[in-house]
Amino acid sequence: MTKFRKKPVVIVAHKLGESWSDDSMEIWQGVKESKITLYMGGSDPHAMIKTLEGHMRADLGDWIIKGVAGEFYPCKPEIFAATYELVGS
């Protein structure tokens, strides 16, 4: 079997449930309205994200990632921690 290593790429991400800072709003401007629908009230807070594979759900604590092609997708915290490291804010 041939082995491959993931190329190092820098992504931007937002943890669902944390407030949107001014810096993150500049990056995410217009995205929440067009690609991410927030359902933060009630007993089941979550977001629905339009991804390349269809709509996906992000729960509180999940990360919403903007990929290298401008696409968005959710990522569970344990996968995020195993895959990404902070390079700056």
Secondary structure per residue as TSV (DSSP state, phi and psi in degrees):
chain	resnum	aa	ss	phi	psi
A	1	M	-	360.0	136.9
A	2	T	-	-82.0	137.3
A	3	K	-	-104.8	148.8
A	4	F	-	-133.7	151.8
A	5	R	-	-115.1	139.4
A	6	K	-	-66.4	131.0
A	7	K	-	-66.6	142.5
A	8	P	-	-72.7	118.5
A	9	V	-	-129.3	150.2
A	10	V	-	-99.3	128.8
A	11	I	-	-119.5	165.6
A	12	V	E	-111.7	145.5
A	13	A	E	-148.0	155.5
A	14	H	E	-132.9	131.9
A	15	K	E	-83.7	120.4
A	16	L	T	-64.6	127.1
A	17	G	T	111.2	-20.1
A	18	E	S	-86.8	152.3
A	19	S	-	-69.9	152.7
A	20	W	-	-84.6	113.0
A	21	S	-	-76.0	166.7
A	22	D	H	-59.8	-39.6
A	23	D	H	-63.6	-44.6
A	24	S	H	-70.7	-31.5
A	25	M	H	-65.7	-32.8
A	26	E	H	-62.8	-42.3
A	27	I	H	-70.3	-39.4
A	28	W	H	-96.0	6.7
A	29	Q	T	-51.3	124.8
A	30	G	T	81.5	-15.0
A	31	V	H	-71.9	-44.5
A	32	K	H	-58.1	-37.6
A	33	E	H	-75.2	-34.2
A	34	S	H	-97.9	-29.6
A	35	K	T	-122.7	-21.2
A	36	I	E	-126.2	123.6
A	37	T	E	-109.5	121.6
A	38	L	E	-93.2	135.4
A	39	Y	E	-124.2	73.3
A	40	M	-	-93.7	-11.0
A	41	G	S	-89.9	163.1
A	42	G	S	85.9	-166.7
A	43	S	S	-90.1	-4.1
A	44	D	S	-133.0	67.6
A	45	P	-	-68.0	132.4
A	46	H	E	-165.3	178.3
A	47	A	E	-131.5	148.8
A	48	M	E	-111.6	130.3
A	49	I	E	-119.5	131.0
A	50	K	E	-78.7	111.0
A	51	T	E	-109.4	175.6
A	52	L	T	-65.4	-22.9
A	53	E	T	-97.6	4.1
A	54	G	E	116.7	-167.5
A	55	H	E	-79.2	134.6
A	56	M	E	-129.9	151.1
A	57	R	E	-98.1	140.6
A	58	A	E	-122.5	127.9
A	59	D	E	-96.1	167.5
A	60	L	T	-53.3	135.2
A	61	G	T	92.7	-19.5
A	62	D	-	-73.3	156.0
A	63	W	E	-98.2	141.9
A	64	I	E	-106.7	119.3
A	65	I	E	-108.3	137.4
A	66	K	E	-99.2	116.2
A	67	G	-	-80.9	-179.2
A	68	V	T	-67.0	-23.0
A	69	A	T	-100.7	13.6
A	70	G	S	83.7	5.5
A	71	E	-	-81.1	160.6
A	72	F	E	-122.3	145.6
A	73	Y	E	-160.5	154.3
A	74	P	E	-85.9	157.9
A	75	C	E	-145.9	129.8
A	76	K	-	-66.1	147.0
A	77	P	H	-57.0	-38.7
A	78	E	H	-69.3	-35.2
A	79	I	H	-70.8	-41.5
A	80	F	H	-59.4	-46.7
A	81	A	H	-63.5	-34.5
A	82	A	H	-78.4	-19.3
A	83	T	H	-106.6	-32.7
A	84	Y	-	-121.7	152.7
A	85	E	-	-132.9	151.8
A	86	L	-	-68.7	130.6
A	87	V	-	-114.6	-7.7
A	88	G	-	152.0	168.9
A	89	S	-	-118.1	360.0
